[in-house]
Amino acid sequence: MKSVQDGLLLGGGGPVLLAGGQDGPIPDSLTVTTANGETFTLNRQQLTHAATIITVGNGITDVGRPGIKIALMAALTESTLRMLTNTGTYPESANYPNDGNGSDHDSLGLFQMRPQSGWGTVAELMDPQYQVRAFFGGPTGPNYPSPRGLLDVPGWQHMDPGEAAQAVEVSAYPDRYRNYAPVAVGLLLTPPRHEVRASPRTRLRHHLRQPDRPTPQPRPARSRLASHELDERQRRRTRRPVPHLARPNLVGVFPDFDGLGGIGDLRAVVGALLTFVLIVAVLMLIVWAIVWAIATAHGNYATASKGPNRSPRGARRRRPRRRRRRLDELAPQPRPATLGPDPAEPLPLWHRHRVSHVKAVSIFWLIFVSASSAMFRIAAPGGVDGMSGSLVRSRFSDRLTSRGGAWIALSVAVLVMVVLFGIFGGAQAPARTGQAPVGSESMQVSELMEQFPNADRQSVLVVASREDGAELSDADVEALTGLLPVLDAQAAGESSEPMVSEDGRAAVLVTPITVGADISETAEVIKELRGEVSANAPAGLVLHVTGGPAFGADVATAFEGADFTLLLVTILIVAILLIVTYRSPVLWLLPLIVVALADGLAGRVTAAAGSFWNLEFDAGIVSVLVFGAGTNYALLLISRYREELQRTEDDRAALSTAWRKTAPAILASNFTVVLALLSLLFATIPMTRGLGVPAALGLLIALAAVLFVLPPFLAVCGRRVFWPFIPRPGQEANQGRAWRAVATHVSERPVVSLLAGLALLAVMATGLFGTSIGLDQLEKFRVQSDSATGLETLSAHFPPGEAQPIWIITDSEAAGEVAAAASEVEGVARAHPVGTTDDGSLTKLMVTSQYSPGTEQSLAQITSLRAAVHPVEGADALVGGAVATELDARAGNEHDLLLIAPLVLAVSFLVLLFLLRSLVAPVLLLLVNLASAVAAIGAGAWRSRVLFGQQALDLQVPILAFLFLVALGIDYTIFLVHRARTEATRLGTRAGMVEAVAHTGSVITSAGIVLAAVFAALGVLPLVTLGQLGLIVGIGVLVDTLVVRTVIVPAIFGLTGDRIWWPGKLHARQGESTHGSRTPSIDVH
């Protein structure tokens, strides 16, 4: 007889169960418990199917125990280990041995496979062994190579078992497979008659029933079908107990809250981080390829030169013995201001090759991997940075901007972009869905609603009123009744008769429609329905189509073309500001082209990442970040390039020096924002959490474009690109005169200047008083829509909750008690049952509120409803719906703000600490930055009342605004303070700050204005949320640029002096030849 260690088996001698090496017959039943605490019983036939899966799996190479476990999880989820027919679609399926009838579209069998998808014929799919072999797939599978089985999924052995099952099944509910992981393990490991438990927590009494269950049934099943023919979706429902709530709290909103930041799914966070690391690694390899190509090309140029190091043809070149070089030999020596090797002292040929490749790898490590002092340290005499960091940057920048290196870099960049655009050209990010945290009560209700009949149907409301506002006549009502055939032609069922309001001035018709999986499908249905209603509207009546589906359709319609409009406005703003800044008809095109290409590539890469990891994010925010940050980096580089051109006639040497001086500070700025964005991975709101990785990837792409594509572009164009104001040596006499005067005034009166700056911030922060958080449904749109107008009419004549009812899911036996408890809550117009699941175990109650959706009264009502229905014994009632989702989203955003804000501050502090080698400076600078952020949010809230007429900020605005304000504000602090420390080593702290303000004033102000204007472009989008975010961040950037950097920070440096660097100390700076010796420094202009 065959045997399978530790598992179920159908062997030659009959069915047996092997557990821990002990043989025994397959039991008549086995009680199991899922990860969610749901207990049910598997009968002998179901256990026999499990044995079939194990037997077939052990007979296929490379499946092993992990593959069998995945297959058991999939079969448990899809059919609860039953061979289900589908007589509705395939009547002939009833002719084959089966365990009941299913009703999931056109699916069949253990794994619910579809004939039309290519899995096989009906006869084949009704064979359990065929289905198991098809699921495992591989070269020996009956469906190889498509549709793919488990063995056809690349890297399935390293995937989470639930994700691997989803990769084969492609279910609309990808998270439910892991719920059956403990049951699958139990089938493999547990001896007969033992109960498999995954978690001791359960309050649910709804066990899935089997006809041969050994324990008595608590009540008969109410399904019209036999109990073994239940819809398999009912067997997969996830219900969790919700404790009594007097108000929203973390435990109530997040049932899986574990005290570690409320991370709903740690696997998703880790997976997103791993994906981010993988994509960054690919980008680093691409950059390394560019560096290697440039280094190799220069090595080839060297070998072509004639000199004493060139060996005669055919002669064997002897390689000198390597020895360890002393530190004093590595230190840079003064040499003429020339590019490339000194012809008077040619390096040995072998040494040229070694330097080319070793330095290429060193540059790669320096820029992308090592957060070492070689990147950010202010040069100290004889220090490590002076020996390696600047030397490596100097060699690389020389080659990147040389005549041959520039063309090579541009060619490689074009090739890489063409390849990446081709690979990611068709990627699309997932659609934005729910706002509430995963696992919240409202999300549980949304999942349970799928188990009710016609779950894909929702109601739209046709609201009618007279143009003159008078009462509806009998003729008007009769004319509305005549619309029913028109509505029914577009509906998924029969529409209701007109319901007239108590005041007689309005009527409403309820029409059910089928909601598509894609919002665009629903939007098309709503568009056709509105067209028919408008074409057949009775004379004298005004008709509006509103309701949940109509609101979703209006949002989708409003965003049609909005992203293109945003891109166009952003490009126009950047172009105008660059023209004003450079005063050149040519120069502005270079950074604009580079940043635009980076934005296009970032859009496709982030869409692919979002699609792969199901990350929900707003592509408009990512685009604005890429344009804003990329333009800022370009401004810093080009500004420093202009400054160096005023010191030397060699434009390539000037560009090389500019790259070397600005690259470390740009890297520090970029990494600060990237790390701050990655902290969003710990958020609980899907839209907030999903923004972190795409935005970070976009900024890294912008960084690579500015550092490795823009410099070769500038090198090819040369000095003439600044025409007609071409910088020449000797033109820097008046550099920064106005900014130097301002900084000098502040340094002479630091106390007065500091108090004045802080007073301005305090006045701006007063805008927070009286500002609430959260907008109702009508306040979220900048433009008026048909659904919003219809809701206003409906709210004026009917209970406002008619458009968006509250849903309660409860045990059917306690439905009456729950309805009675809900009816007692203040503001509830009525509460009544509207349907049950197929087996009758769950009942859905519809609660109509007297309050407008999204108002404070409606939110408080949800809290009262939960407090009223949760204590009902045996009900396990859950309250959901649009308003409940809003309440859970509000609690989730509050939680995220309290978690993410400290993380962003900690990241910023660590970067400043590492960068400045001081404890005092980071603390003071971070406090100023925090005050600036609070002031900007206050000013933005006040301006929002004026511009948008809103008394509140939307839920996501505070956390995203705080993130961008702190992270982007630190950018300008890094640019200024780095230059200040560089100058302080030779002038002292106070004079060094004055010099830093003089040199950085123009470029940082230009960068701040560009970034503020780009964020303000978010106002062209139809959502008030994005308009508020753009307004607040724009104000904050201007405040950082014009007040914090110009007044407050110089005043702090003037008051503290050298103590600002404690416990570090300033070292006297050695003289340097800017275009010759490569003595390092981090310098920004």
Long-range contacts (C-beta under 8 A, 24 or more apart in sequence): 2-55, 4-54, 4-55, 4-58, 6-188, 6-189, 7-54, 7-58, 7-68, 7-187, 7-188, 8-47, 8-50, 8-51, 8-54, 8-187, 8-188, 9-51, 9-54, 9-55, 10-48, 10-51, 10-52, 10-55, 15-48, 15-51, 17-47, 17-51, 17-191, 17-192, 19-189, 19-190, 19-191, 19-192, 20-189, 20-191, 22-191, 24-191, 24-192, 25-192, 26-51, 26-192, 27-192, 27-193, 28-212, 28-214, 29-210, 29-212, 29-213, 29-214, 30-186, 30-187, 30-190, 30-192, 30-193, 30-196, 31-195, 31-196, 32-182, 32-183, 32-186, 32-187, 32-195, 32-196, 33-182, 33-183, 33-195, 33-196, 33-197, 33-198, 33-199, 33-202, 34-179, 34-180, 34-182, 34-183, 34-198, 35-178, 35-179, 35-180, 35-181, 35-182, 35-198, 35-199, 36-179, 36-199, 36-202, 36-238, 36-239, 36-240, 37-198, 37-199, 37-200, 37-201, 37-202, 37-203, 37-204, 37-240, 38-202, 38-204, 38-206, 38-207, 38-208, 38-238, 38-239, 39-195, 39-197, 39-202, 39-207, 40-80, 40-207, 40-208, 40-209, 40-210, 40-235, 41-207, 41-208, 41-210, 41-213, 41-214, 41-215, 42-80, 42-81, 42-210, 43-210, 43-211, 43-212, 43-213, 44-212, 45-82, 45-99, 46-80, 46-81, 46-82, 46-99, 46-210, 47-81, 47-187, 49-75, 49-81, 49-82, 49-83, 49-110, 49-128, 50-75, 50-81, 50-187, 52-128, 52-129, 52-132, 53-110, 53-132, 54-187, 54-188, 56-129, 56-132, 56-133, 56-136, 57-132, 57-136, 60-133, 60-136, 60-138, 60-140, 60-151, 62-138, 62-151, 63-136, 63-150, 63-151, 65-188, 66-157, 66-161, 67-136, 67-150, 67-151, 67-156, 68-188, 69-161, 69-181, 69-184, 69-185, 69-188, 70-150, 70-156, 70-161, 70-164, 70-165, 70-184, 71-132, 71-135, 71-136, 71-150, 71-165, 72-180, 72-183, 72-184, 72-187, 72-188, 73-161, 73-162, 73-165, 73-177, 73-178, 73-180, 73-181, 73-183, 73-184, 74-111, 74-135, 74-165, 74-168, 74-169, 74-177, 75-110, 75-111, 75-135, 76-180, 76-183, 76-184, 77-165, 77-169, 77-171, 77-176, 77-177, 77-179, 77-180, 77-236, 78-107, 78-110, 78-111, 78-112, 78-169, 78-171, 78-232, 79-109, 79-110, 79-111, 79-112, 79-232, 80-208, 80-232, 80-235, 81-110, 82-110, 82-228, 82-232, 83-109, 83-110, 83-126, 83-128, 84-108, 84-109, 84-112, 84-232, 85-126, 90-115, 90-122, 92-122, 93-122, 93-126, 96-122, 96-123, 96-126, 96-127, 97-126, 98-126, 99-228, 100-225, 100-226, 100-228, 100-229, 100-230, 101-225, 101-229, 102-229, 102-231, 102-232, 103-231, 104-231, 104-232, 104-233, 111-135, 111-169, 112-169, 112-232, 117-147, 118-143, 118-146, 118-147, 119-143, 119-147, 135-168, 137-168, 160-267, 160-271, 172-517, 173-236, 173-447, 173-450, 174-614, 175-265, 176-236, 176-238, 179-236, 179-238, 201-241, 202-241, 203-241, 203-876, 204-239, 204-241, 204-876, 205-811, 205-874, 205-876, 206-239, 206-811, 206-841, 206-842, 206-876, 208-234, 208-235, 209-839, 219-813, 221-839, 221-840, 221-841, 222-812, 222-836, 222-839, 222-840, 222-841, 223-838, 223-839, 223-840, 224-838, 225-838, 227-839, 230-838, 230-839, 231-451, 231-837, 231-838, 231-839, 233-450, 233-451, 234-451, 234-837, 234-838, 234-839, 234-841, 237-447, 237-448, 237-451, 237-842, 238-444, 238-447, 238-448, 239-444, 239-448, 239-876, 239-878, 240-439, 240-444, 241-876, 242-441, 242-866, 242-870, 242-878, 243-870, 244-867, 244-870, 244-871, 245-863, 245-866, 245-867, 245-870, 246-863, 246-867, 247-863, 248-863, 248-887, 248-888, 248-890, 248-891, 249-891, 250-891, 250-895, 252-441, 252-866, 253-437, 253-440, 253-441, 253-888, 253-891, 253-892, 253-895, 254-437, 254-439, 254-440, 254-684, 254-892, 254-895, 255-439, 255-440, 255-441, 255-444, 256-439, 261-682, 261-899, 262-437, 262-684, 262-895, 262-899, 263-682, 263-684, 264-437, 264-438, 264-439, 264-684, 265-438, 268-613, 269-681, 269-682, 269-689, 271-613, 272-613, 272-615, 272-681, 272-692, 272-693, 273-678, 273-681, 273-693, 275-609, 275-612, 275-613, 275-693, 276-609, 276-678, 276-693, 276-696, 276-697, 279-605, 279-609, 279-697, 280-368, 280-697, 280-700, 283-368, 283-700, 283-701, 283-704, 284-364, 284-368, 284-369, 286-416, 286-704, 287-364, 287-367, 287-368, 287-704, 287-708, 288-360, 288-361, 288-364, 289-412, 289-416, 290-408, 290-409, 290-412, 290-413, 290-416, 290-708, 291-360, 291-363, 291-364, 291-396, 292-357, 292-360, 293-408, 293-409, 293-412, 294-360, 294-396, 294-399, 294-400, 294-405, 294-408, 294-409, 295-356, 295-357, 295-359, 295-360, 295-399, 296-356, 296-357, 297-404, 297-405, 297-408, 298-340, 298-356, 298-399, 298-402, 298-404, 298-405, 299-352, 299-353, 299-356, 299-357, 301-404, 302-341, 302-347, 302-349, 302-352, 303-349, 303-352, 303-353, 305-346, 307-343, 307-346, 308-346, 309-346, 309-347, 309-348, 309-349, 310-349, 311-349, 317-349, 317-350, 319-350, 320-348, 320-350, 327-382, 327-387, 330-387, 330-388, 330-391, 331-382, 331-386, 331-387, 332-386, 332-387, 332-390, 332-391, 332-394, 332-1077, 332-1078, 332-1079, 333-1077, 334-1073, 334-1076, 334-1077, 335-1076, 335-1077, 336-1076, 337-648, 337-650, 337-653, 337-1073, 337-1074, 337-1075, 337-1076, 338-653, 338-1076, 339-398, 339-402, 339-650, 339-652, 339-653, 339-656, 340-398, 340-402, 355-395, 359-392, 359-395, 359-396, 362-388, 362-392, 363-392, 363-393, 363-395, 363-396, 366-392, 366-393, 367-663, 367-667, 367-707, 371-671, 371-914, 375-664, 375-667, 375-668, 376-664, 376-667, 376-668, 376-914, 376-915, 376-1082, 377-917, 377-1080, 377-1082, 378-978, 378-981, 378-982, 378-985, 378-1081, 378-1082, 379-1069, 379-1070, 379-1079, 379-1080, 379-1081, 379-1082, 380-1067, 381-1067, 381-1068, 381-1069, 381-1070, 385-1080, 386-1079, 386-1080, 389-1080, 390-660, 390-1078, 390-1079, 390-1080, 390-1081, 391-1078, 391-1080, 393-659, 393-660, 393-663, 393-664, 393-1078, 393-1080, 394-656, 394-660, 394-1078, 397-655, 397-656, 397-657, 397-659, 397-660, 397-663, 397-711, 398-656, 400-656, 400-659, 400-708, 400-711, 400-712, 400-715, 401-652, 401-655, 401-656, 401-659, 401-711, 401-712, 401-714, 401-715, 402-652, 402-715, 403-652, 403-715, 405-712, 406-711, 406-712, 406-713, 406-715, 406-716, 407-712, 407-716, 409-708, 409-709, 409-711, 409-712, 410-709, 410-712, 410-713, 410-716, 413-708, 413-709, 413-712, 417-597, 417-601, 420-601, 420-604, 420-605, 421-600, 421-601, 421-604, 424-601, 424-604, 424-605, 424-607, 424-608, 425-604, 427-604, 427-605, 427-607, 427-608, 427-611, 428-607, 428-611, 429-606, 429-607, 429-610, 429-611, 429-615, 429-616, 429-617, 429-619, 429-694, 430-610, 430-611, 430-614, 430-615, 430-616, 431-518, 431-519, 431-616, 432-616, 432-618, 432-687, 433-616, 433-686, 434-686, 434-885, 435-685, 435-686, 435-687, 435-885, 435-886, 435-889, 435-955, 436-685, 436-885, 436-888, 436-889, 436-892, 437-684, 437-685, 437-686, 437-888, 437-889, 437-892, 438-684, 438-686, 440-888, 440-891, 440-892, 441-866, 441-878, 441-879, 441-880, 441-884, 441-888, 442-879, 442-880, 442-881, 442-884, 442-885, 442-887, 442-888, 443-880, 443-885, 443-888, 444-878, 444-880, 445-807, 445-808, 445-809, 445-878, 445-879, 445-880, 445-881, 445-884, 446-880, 446-885, 448-809, 448-842, 448-878, 449-807, 449-809, 449-844, 449-880, 451-837, 451-842, 452-835, 452-836, 452-837, 452-842, 452-844, 453-835, 453-837, 453-838, 454-492, 454-493, 454-512, 456-514, 456-515, 457-492, 457-493, 457-512, 457-513, 457-514, 457-515, 458-512, 458-513, 458-515, 458-547, 458-548, 458-549, 459-510, 459-511, 459-512, 459-513, 459-547, 459-548, 459-549, 460-510, 460-511, 460-512, 460-513, 460-526, 460-529, 460-545, 460-546, 460-547, 460-548, 460-549, 460-550, 461-508, 461-509, 461-510, 461-511, 461-545, 461-546, 461-547, 461-550, 461-790, 461-794, 461-802, 461-803, 462-487, 462-508, 462-509, 462-511, 462-533, 462-543, 462-544, 462-545, 463-506, 463-507, 463-508, 463-543, 463-544, 463-545, 463-546, 463-790, 463-793, 463-794, 464-498, 464-506, 464-507, 464-508, 464-509, 464-541, 464-542, 464-543, 465-505, 465-506, 465-507, 465-541, 465-542, 465-793, 465-797, 466-505, 466-540, 466-541, 466-542, 467-540, 467-541, 467-542, 468-540, 469-505, 470-505, 471-503, 471-504, 471-505, 472-500, 472-504, 472-505, 472-506, 472-507, 476-507, 476-538, 476-540, 476-541, 477-507, 479-538, 479-541, 480-507, 480-509, 480-538, 480-541, 482-538, 483-509, 483-533, 483-536, 483-538, 484-509, 486-532, 486-533, 486-536, 487-511, 487-529, 487-532, 487-533, 489-532, 490-525, 490-528, 490-529, 490-532, 501-797, 501-798, 502-797, 503-797, 505-797, 506-793, 506-794, 506-796, 506-797, 506-798, 508-794, 508-798, 508-802, 513-549, 515-549, 519-552, 519-553, 519-555, 519-556, 520-556, 522-549, 522-552, 522-553, 522-556, 523-552, 523-553, 523-556, 523-557, 525-549, 525-553, 526-550, 526-553, 526-554, 527-553, 527-557, 530-786, 544-786, 544-787, 544-789, 544-790, 544-793, 545-786, 545-787, 545-790, 546-786, 546-787, 546-788, 546-789, 546-790, 546-791, 546-794, 546-803, 547-787, 547-803, 547-804, 548-803, 548-804, 548-882, 550-786, 550-787, 550-790, 551-777, 551-785, 551-787, 551-788, 553-787, 554-781, 554-785, 554-786, 554-787, 554-788, 555-781, 555-1022, 555-1023, 558-781, 558-783, 558-785, 558-1022, 558-1023, 559-1021, 559-1022, 562-620, 562-1020, 562-1021, 562-1022, 563-619, 563-620, 563-623, 565-1020, 565-1021, 566-620, 566-623, 566-624, 566-1017, 566-1018, 566-1020, 566-1021, 567-599, 567-623, 569-1017, 569-1020, 570-623, 570-624, 570-627, 570-1014, 570-1017, 571-596, 571-627, 573-1010, 573-1013, 573-1014, 573-1016, 573-1017, 574-627, 574-631, 574-1010, 574-1013, 574-1014, 577-1006, 577-1009, 577-1010, 577-1013, 578-631, 578-1010, 581-635, 581-1006, 581-1010, 582-638, 582-722, 583-724, 583-725, 584-721, 584-722, 584-723, 584-724, 584-725, 585-723, 586-717, 586-721, 586-723, 587-638, 587-721, 587-722, 590-710, 590-713, 590-714, 590-717, 590-721, 591-630, 591-631, 591-634, 591-635, 591-638, 591-706, 591-710, 593-713, 594-630, 594-634, 594-705, 594-706, 594-709, 594-710, 594-713, 595-626, 595-627, 595-630, 595-631, 595-634, 595-702, 595-705, 595-706, 596-627, 597-705, 597-709, 598-626, 598-630, 598-701, 598-702, 598-704, 598-705, 598-706, 599-623, 599-626, 599-627, 599-630, 599-698, 599-702, 601-701, 601-705, 602-626, 602-697, 602-698, 602-701, 602-702, 603-698, 605-697, 605-698, 605-701, 606-693, 606-694, 606-695, 606-697, 606-698, 609-693, 609-694, 609-697, 610-690, 610-694, 613-693, 615-689, 615-690, 615-691, 615-693, 615-694, 616-686, 616-687, 616-690, 617-687, 617-690, 617-691, 617-694, 617-695, 618-687, 618-691, 618-1026, 619-694, 620-1018, 620-1021, 620-1026, 621-691, 621-695, 621-960, 621-1018, 621-1026, 621-1029, 622-691, 622-694, 622-695, 622-698, 623-698, 624-1014, 624-1015, 624-1017, 624-1018, 624-1030, 625-695, 625-698, 625-699, 625-702, 626-698, 626-699, 626-701, 626-702, 627-1014, 628-1010, 628-1011, 628-1014, 628-1015, 629-670, 629-673, 629-699, 629-702, 629-703, 629-1011, 630-702, 630-703, 630-705, 630-706, 631-1007, 631-1010, 631-1011, 631-1014, 632-971, 632-1007, 632-1010, 632-1011, 633-666, 633-669, 633-670, 633-702, 633-703, 633-706, 633-707, 634-706, 634-710, 635-1003, 635-1006, 635-1007, 635-1010, 636-662, 636-665, 636-666, 636-975, 636-1003, 636-1007, 636-1084, 636-1085, 637-662, 637-666, 637-706, 637-707, 637-710, 637-711, 638-714, 639-1002, 639-1003, 639-1006, 639-1085, 640-1003, 640-1083, 640-1084, 640-1085, 641-714, 642-722, 642-727, 643-732, 643-735, 643-999, 643-1085, 644-1074, 644-1075, 645-719, 645-722, 645-727, 645-728, 645-729, 646-727, 646-728, 646-729, 646-730, 646-731, 646-732, 646-735, 647-729, 647-732, 647-1074, 647-1075, 648-729, 648-1074, 648-1075, 649-729, 650-1075, 651-715, 651-718, 651-719, 652-715, 653-1075, 654-1075, 655-711, 655-714, 655-715, 656-1075, 657-1074, 657-1075, 659-707, 659-711, 660-1078, 660-1080, 661-1081, 661-1082, 661-1083, 661-1084, 661-1085, 662-1083, 662-1084, 662-1085, 663-707, 664-1082, 665-974, 665-975, 665-978, 665-1082, 665-1083, 665-1084, 666-703, 666-706, 666-707, 667-703, 668-911, 668-915, 668-974, 668-978, 669-970, 669-971, 669-974, 669-975, 670-699, 670-700, 670-702, 670-703, 671-911, 672-907, 672-908, 672-911, 672-967, 672-970, 672-971, 672-974, 673-699, 673-967, 673-968, 673-970, 673-971, 674-699, 674-700, 675-907, 675-911, 676-903, 676-904, 676-907, 676-908, 676-963, 676-966, 676-967, 677-963, 677-967, 679-900, 679-903, 679-904, 679-907, 679-963, 680-900, 680-963, 682-899, 682-900, 682-903, 683-896, 683-899, 683-900, 683-959, 684-892, 684-895, 684-896, 685-889, 685-892, 685-893, 685-896, 685-956, 687-956, 688-893, 688-896, 688-900, 688-956, 688-959, 688-960, 691-960, 735-998, 735-999, 736-997, 736-998, 736-999, 736-1001, 736-1002, 737-998, 738-1001, 739-997, 739-998, 739-1000, 739-1001, 739-1002, 739-1046, 740-994, 740-995, 740-997, 740-998, 742-997, 742-1001, 742-1046, 743-993, 743-994, 743-996, 743-997, 743-998, 743-1001, 743-1046, 743-1050, 744-994, 746-1046, 746-1047, 746-1050, 746-1051, 746-1054, 747-990, 747-993, 747-994, 747-1050, 747-1051, 747-1053, 747-1054, 748-1054, 750-1050, 750-1051, 750-1052, 750-1054, 750-1055, 751-1051, 751-1055, 753-1047, 753-1048, 753-1050, 753-1051, 753-1054, 754-1047, 754-1048, 754-1051, 754-1052, 754-1055, 756-1047, 757-1043, 757-1044, 757-1047, 757-1048, 757-1051, 758-931, 758-1048, 760-935, 760-1043, 761-931, 761-932, 761-934, 761-935, 761-1039, 761-1043, 762-935, 764-935, 764-936, 764-938, 764-939, 764-1039, 765-931, 765-934, 765-935, 765-937, 765-938, 765-939, 766-938, 767-937, 767-938, 767-939, 767-940, 767-941, 767-942, 767-943, 768-934, 768-937, 768-938, 768-941, 770-951, 771-938, 771-941, 771-951, 771-952, 771-953, 772-856, 772-951, 772-952, 772-953, 773-890, 773-893, 773-952, 773-953, 773-954, 773-955, 773-958, 774-854, 774-859, 774-886, 774-890, 774-952, 774-954, 774-955, 775-854, 775-950, 775-952, 775-953, 775-954, 775-955, 775-1024, 775-1025, 776-852, 776-853, 776-854, 776-855, 777-804, 777-852, 777-853, 777-854, 777-882, 778-852, 778-854, 779-854, 779-950, 779-952, 779-1024, 780-954, 780-1023, 780-1024, 780-1025, 781-1022, 781-1023, 781-1024, 782-948, 782-1021, 782-1022, 782-1023, 782-1024, 782-1027, 783-1022, 795-852, 799-829, 799-848, 799-849, 799-850, 800-849, 800-850, 800-851, 800-852, 800-853, 801-829, 801-847, 801-848, 801-849, 801-850, 801-851, 801-852, 801-853, 801-858, 802-848, 803-853, 804-853, 804-881, 804-882, 804-883, 805-846, 805-847, 805-848, 805-849, 805-881, 806-846, 806-847, 806-848, 806-849, 806-861, 806-862, 806-865, 806-879, 806-880, 806-881, 806-883, 806-884, 807-844, 807-845, 807-846, 807-847, 807-879, 807-880, 807-881, 807-884, 808-844, 808-845, 808-847, 808-865, 808-869, 808-877, 808-878, 808-879, 808-880, 809-842, 809-843, 809-844, 809-845, 809-877, 809-878, 809-880, 810-842, 810-843, 810-845, 810-869, 810-872, 810-875, 810-876, 810-877, 810-878, 811-841, 811-842, 811-843, 811-874, 811-875, 811-876, 811-877, 812-836, 812-840, 812-841, 812-842, 812-843, 813-874, 814-872, 814-873, 814-874, 814-875, 814-877, 815-843, 815-845, 815-875, 817-872, 817-875, 818-845, 818-869, 818-872, 818-875, 818-877, 819-845, 821-868, 821-869, 821-872, 822-847, 822-865, 822-868, 822-869, 824-868, 825-861, 825-864, 825-865, 825-868, 826-861, 826-864, 827-851, 827-857, 827-858, 827-861, 828-861, 828-865, 847-881, 849-883, 853-882, 853-883, 853-886, 854-883, 854-886, 858-883, 859-883, 859-886, 859-887, 859-890, 862-887, 863-887, 889-955, 890-955, 893-955, 893-956, 893-958, 893-959, 896-959, 897-958, 897-959, 897-962, 900-959, 900-962, 900-963, 901-959, 901-962, 904-962, 904-963, 904-966, 904-967, 905-930, 905-966, 908-966, 908-967, 908-970, 911-970, 911-974, 912-970, 912-973, 912-974, 915-974, 915-978, 916-977, 916-981, 916-1061, 916-1064, 917-1061, 917-1064, 918-1060, 918-1061, 918-1062, 918-1063, 918-1064, 919-1062, 919-1063, 920-1056, 920-1059, 920-1060, 920-1061, 920-1062, 921-977, 921-1060, 921-1061, 924-1052, 924-1056, 924-1060, 925-970, 925-973, 925-977, 925-1049, 925-1052, 926-970, 928-1044, 928-1048, 928-1049, 928-1052, 929-965, 929-966, 929-969, 929-970, 929-973, 929-1040, 929-1044, 930-966, 932-965, 932-969, 932-1036, 932-1039, 932-1040, 932-1043, 932-1044, 933-961, 933-962, 933-965, 933-966, 933-969, 933-1036, 935-1036, 935-1039, 936-961, 936-965, 936-1032, 936-1033, 936-1035, 936-1036, 936-1039, 937-961, 937-962, 937-965, 937-1032, 937-1036, 939-1032, 939-1035, 939-1039, 940-1028, 940-1031, 940-1032, 940-1035, 940-1036, 941-1032, 943-1031, 943-1035, 944-1027, 944-1028, 944-1031, 947-1027, 947-1031, 948-1024, 948-1027, 948-1028, 950-1024, 950-1028, 953-1028, 954-1024, 954-1025, 954-1028, 956-1025, 956-1029, 957-1025, 957-1028, 957-1029, 957-1032, 960-1029, 961-1029, 961-1032, 961-1033, 961-1036, 964-1015, 964-1029, 964-1033, 964-1036, 965-1032, 965-1033, 965-1036, 965-1037, 965-1040, 968-1011, 968-1033, 968-1036, 968-1037, 968-1040, 969-1036, 969-1037, 969-1040, 969-1044, 972-1004, 972-1007, 972-1008, 972-1040, 972-1041, 972-1044, 972-1045, 973-1040, 973-1044, 973-1045, 973-1049, 974-1084, 975-1000, 975-1004, 975-1084, 976-1000, 976-1004, 976-1045, 976-1049, 976-1084, 977-1049, 978-1082, 978-1083, 978-1084, 979-1083, 979-1084, 979-1085, 980-1053, 981-1061, 981-1066, 981-1082, 982-1069, 982-1081, 982-1082, 982-1083, 984-1066, 985-1066, 985-1067, 985-1068, 985-1069, 986-1068, 986-1069, 988-1058, 989-1053, 989-1056, 989-1057, 989-1058, 989-1060, 989-1061, 989-1066, 990-1053, 990-1054, 990-1057, 993-1049, 993-1050, 993-1053, 993-1054, 994-1050, 997-1045, 997-1046, 997-1050, 999-1085, 1000-1045, 1000-1084, 1000-1085, 1001-1046, 1003-1084, 1003-1085, 1004-1041, 1004-1045, 1005-1041, 1005-1042, 1007-1041, 1008-1037, 1008-1038, 1008-1040, 1008-1041, 1008-1042, 1009-1038, 1009-1041, 1011-1037, 1012-1037, 1012-1038, 1012-1041
